């Protein structure tokens, strides 16, 4: 957290939270609610300095709700998929959308929408779709054979435990299947924190 943000939080500790205004999209871009609020649209924050500031002050609370600490105020973030989005250069440990480097990969899941979900020492994150080719190249079946699109589709239709391996940076991992609707429960995050506030839940 930036020092100026911590100072503001100490000075004004009880500023109301903000919902509905900020989201993290599937490529790790922060998006702000459009000026015509009723449209429900979110527009990408193109200013790199602002995006970096948000990223440095992007945190989870004790209930797995992610937020941007904007001075004394928490701005809760709607998540398109997961709290982190990972960029994965071939054979290199992944980077989060904020530029943090993971030091280890703990597992790989593929959801029913064919999205790879990686767990690292930083936390759970979907792989940026621009890097899906690198991930697929690192997948093999139980006999060590590379997968084509058809083989992956067959696995997704019937994901037999232990039948798919992911090898990255020299370390093999057994790939697991997961439903996208179960991601939050499995990895302990709330993708839609505003929905709880609307129905009066804490």
Secondary structure, DSSP 4 states (H G I P E B T S, - for coil): --HHHHHHHHHSTTPPPEEEEEEE-TTS-EEEE-SSGGG--EEE---HHHHHHHHHTEEE-TTSBEEEEETTEEEEEEESS-SEEEE--TTSPPEETTSPBPS-EEEEEEETTS-EEEEESS-EEEEPGGGHHHHHHTEEETTSPBP-HHHHHHHHHS--TTSEEEEETTEEEEEEEE-GGGHHHHHT-BTTHHHHHHTT--
